[in-house]
Every structure is written in C-alpha cells, then in structure tokens.
Amino acid sequence: MSNHIAPKLLAEFIGTFSFVFIGAGAAAVVGSGVGLAGIAAIAFAHGLAIMAFAFAYGPVSGGHFNPAVTVGVLLAGAMRTGEAVGYIVSQLVGGVIGALLLRVVLGGASTGLGTPALAHDLHLGATILTVTPSAGFVIEAALAFFLVTVVLSTAVAGRAGNLAPLAIGMTLTLNIIMGGALTGAPFNPARALGPMVATGNFNDAWLYVIAPIVGAIIAAIVHTGLARLAHEPATGGAHAPTPAE
C-alpha cells in the first residue's frame, strides 16, 4: 500500500465505520414499526452522517463510504480498479467494526443493531403489505441508482462544487424515508453486512449485496451515456468523487 493510497483507505474506513455506527445505531435505538416520525429520524441520522463525513473526507478519498458508490465511480472512469478494490475492502471492514462496537455498547444483538429486513405484514392504511425478495431487490437497486446518479452528477462531474455532500446527504435521507419501512433501505453492502455479521443474521444477504451493485452499474451506464450525448466529460476531471451512503 503506497503512501498515496493509505490516507484514502483510512478515510473510507473511518467514514464507513462512523456511518454504520451512527446510522445503524439510530435504527437500533429508534426501533422498527415506529411510523413516519421514527423512519424520518433514522433517515436524517444516516443522511447527516454521510453529509458530515463527506465534507470531512471528500477532499481525501471522495467520501464514498459505500461499495456500490465505488463501483459506480469505477465504471464512470473516475478511479482505477486496484484503488476501487482497496476502497471496498476498507468500507466492508469499517462497516463490520462499526456494527461490532454497536453490539458492545448496546449490550448484545437483541436490538437487531439496525440489520435490514424485508417488511412482513406492514400496515399501509387498509392494506397489509409483505415485501417479497423480488420487490425488495427492485427497491434496493432503485435506491442505489438514485444515490449513485446524484454522486456521479454532482461530485464526479463537478456540477455542484462544494455543495455535493449536501445533495448526496439529502438523497440518502429521502431514499430512507421512502424505503426504510419496506427493506430497511441500506442500499449499501457495507451498511447491510456490518450488522449482519455482528448479529449472525444473514437473511436475504444476497439481495442487500447484489441489488445496490446492480443499481450502481445502471447509474454509471446512464451517466456516461448522457455525457456522451451531451458531448461532456463524464468525470469533470475528478479522479475520485465526493460521497455517498
């Protein structure tokens, strides 16, 4: 590991660790089935954490904090493959350690530690909804698509300047308000796998890993395609962009 890449990997580790500790911690404390107010609180905890650490570490690593974002940035041509692999490893390790620390401070796995789960018997007015794995896959892929699209369109393309973390944090918050009650809305393999490792609950782990990556791939394809049609650079000259969940 060169001196050049070491600060980036450390920034990705700390950012993802902090994001999982705060976001999953908020989900564990607030709990599930708490209505829109609880979902909004959890959403803002995630969104504000991403925004804060993106401002802090964006200049160092781009502040991805999400393997799906790193995949999208890689496919958009804004970073090298070896660097992307290092980012993803750092993010996954940071997510696991953040969740393990949560388990220590919260006294065990009884809270679920913010582990995402598909909704069962969710009451939506007069309707009782159960989210199937196929529906959950679409939701997680769509939410990741929205997030990665905003990352690529603001931070990577350089269209939002120093405000990119704000746009990304807001996108994360809105995504969780929509999908939190349906899938838990991690749309981030590190955010999902960290609590899963800490609790030993790997239900639908494949979905929470693969769906965000699929969404990121589609976002990168759309982003680069639109850039070609508009005859604009897809990366705005950036090597590794600012943030995401």
N, C-alpha and C positions, 0 to 999 in steps of 0.2 A: 504494500500500500504506500503510495508516494505521499510526500508532504502536501501535494496539491489536492489529492482526493480525501485525505484524512479529515480536514475540517468539514467537508461536505457530508461525509458519512456520519461524523459525530453530530452535526446539526440535524440530520434526518433521524438519527436515533433519539436525540433529546426531544425533538419536536413531536415525533410519533409517540414516544413514551408519555409526554405531557398530555397530548391529545387524548390518548386512551385513558390515562389516569383521571383526567377531568371529565371527559365525555361519558365513559362507561361508569365512572363514579357517580355522576349525576343521575344516570339511568338507574343505577343500583339503589341510590338513596330515595329518589322520587318514586321508583317502582313502576309497575305496568298497570294498565287499566285505570289510569288516573284522569282520563279525559283530556280535552284540548289544552287546558292550562298546564297540566303536567307534561304533555308532549311538547308544548311550546318552551317550557323551562329546559327540558332536555335538549331541544333543538338549539336554543340560544347558548347553552353551555358548550355544545360542540362547535357552533359557528363562531363564538367569541374566542374559543381556544385556538381554532385554526387561524383566525384573523390575527390574533396577538402574536402567535409564534411565526406566522408568515411574515409579519412586519419585522420580527426579531431576526429570523434566519433566512428570509428570502434573499438577501444580498449574498449569503454564504452558499446555500445549496439550491436555492429556488423554492425551498419550503414545500416539497411535495407531500410528505407525511402519509402517503397512500400509494401502494404498489400499482393501482390502476392508473393513477395520475402519471406515475413514472413510465408506464407502458405507453400511454398516450403521447407523452413528451418525446419518448424514444422514436415512436413511429412518425411523429411530425418532423423528425430530423433535427431536434434541438439538443440531443445528447448522444454519447457513444454507448454501445452495447455493454461494454465492461463496466462503465460507470453506472448504468442503469441496474445491472445485477447487484452491484455494491449497495446502491440505494435501497433496493428491495429487501436485501438481507438485513440491512440496518433498521429498516422500518418494521420488519417482522419481529426482530429481536426486541426492539423498543416497545412494540405493542404487547408482547408476552411479558416483559419485565414490568411494564406499567400495570397490567392486569394482576400479576402475581403480588405486587406491592399492595394493590387494592384488596386482594384477598387477606393479606396480613392485617391491614388497618381496619378492615370491616369484620374481621373475626371469622372468616371462613367463606364457603361458597354458597351459603344459604340464601344470599340476596340475589344470586344469579350473576352478579358482577357485570351487569349490562350485556349479558350474552344475547345476541339477536335470535329471534324465533318468529316463525310464521304464525299469524294470528289464527286462533281457533275460537269459534263461537263469539265473534266480535259483534256487538250490538250496534248497528247503524240505524237508528230510528226503529222502524218496524222490521228491519231486515237483520238477520243473523248471518254473518259472513265468516267463512273459513277460507283462508288463502292457501291455494294449492301450490305445490312446488313449481309448477309451470308458470303460474301467475306471479309467484314470488320472484322467479328468475327474471321475468319481464320487468317487474318493478325495480329490482336492483340494477339491472342493466340500464334501464331508462334513467334512473337517478345518477348513475355513474356517467352516463352520456352527457347529462346536463352539466354536471360538475366539470368534467374534462373539457367540454366545449367552452365553458367560461374561462377555465385556466388557459387554454390554448388561444382564445380570442383576446384575452386581456394581458396576462403575464407574458406568454410566449410571443405573441405578435406585437407586444409593446403598445397596445392601444389605450391602456388605462393608466399608464405611468405608475406613480407611487400608490395609486388607489386600487391596484389589482387585488391586494389582500382583502380589502373591504368587499369588493364584488364577489370574491370567492367565498368569504365567510357568510355573506348574505345568501348565496346559492345553497351552501350547505345547510343553513338554517331552514330555508324554505323546503328543501328536499325532505328534511326530517319531519317537519310539520305535516307534510303530505304522507310520507311513507312510514313514519315511526310506529304507528299503531298496526300497520299491515305486515311489515317484515322486520321491524326494529331499525331499518334504514341505516345500516353501516356503510353500504356501497364502498367498502374499503376492506380488503382482505386482512390487513393488519389490525384494524379495529374489531373485526369479527373473530379472528383466530386467537387474539390475545386472551379475551375472556373464556373462549372455548378451552384453551389449554389450561387456564387457571381453574376451571370448574370440572374439566373432564367431560363436558357436554359438547359433542361434535355433531349434533343433529343438523342435517342439511348443510354441513360444512362445504360440500362441493359447490352448492348454489352460491354461497356467500363469497367463495373464491373466484369461481368462473364467471358469474354474471357481471361483476364490475369490470373484469378484464374485457369481456365482450363489448360492453358499453363504451369502454375507453378506446378500443380498436375502431369501432364505428365512428366515434367522435373524431379520431385522428384522420380517418379516411375522408370524412365530410369536411373537416377543417382544411386539409391540404387540397382537396378538390375545389373548394370555394376560392382558395387563394390562387390556384391556377386560373380559374375562370376570371378572376378579377385582376390577374397579372400582378399579384402582390406576393412578397415573400411570406412564407408560412410561419417563420420564426421571428421575424423582425430583427434578425441578427443576434437574438438571445441564444445562449448555449444551454442554460438550464433555468427555466422559469420560476416564477413565484407560485405559490401554494396550492394546497388542497388537502380535504379530509381524506 
